[in-house]
Amino acid sequence: MANFDKELDASGLNCPLPILRAKKALAELDSGQVLHIIATDPGSVKDFEAFANQTGNELMESSENGGKFEFLIKKA
């Protein structure tokens, strides 16, 4: 997992809460900074792919480990 500037733990939250929290967290970051998100909702994989495409932010990494889904999003 690459370096990141801020971490968001959205474990236990269901769609659309992880996306909404990520959107808020990204708003606090500067362009080029990276947000690390931890989620437990399996739907979050597709949600974060779509979110990155729609917002122009870069989904740098997406992984699953023991029921936890981790994402790295770089702010555009």
C-alpha positions, 0 to 999 in steps of 0.5 A, a space after each residue: 500500500 502506497 503512502 497516503 495523506 489522510 485515512 478514512 475508516 468507513 467500516 460497517 457503513 453501507 452505500 452510499 455512506 462510504 462515498 459521502 464520507 470520502 467526498 467530504 474527506 477529499 474536499 479537505 485535501 489539496 490536489 495531488 494528496 491521497 486518501 486511504 479508505 477502508 470499507 466493509 461494504 462489498 458494493 464499495 468496490 464498484 462504487 469507488 470505481 464509479 466515484 473516481 470516474 465521475 469526479 476525475 479523481 484517480 483510483 490508484 489502488 483497490 484491494 480486498 483483505 479478509 472482508 475489508 476493502 481498501 482504496 487509495 484515491 488521489 485528489 485531482 
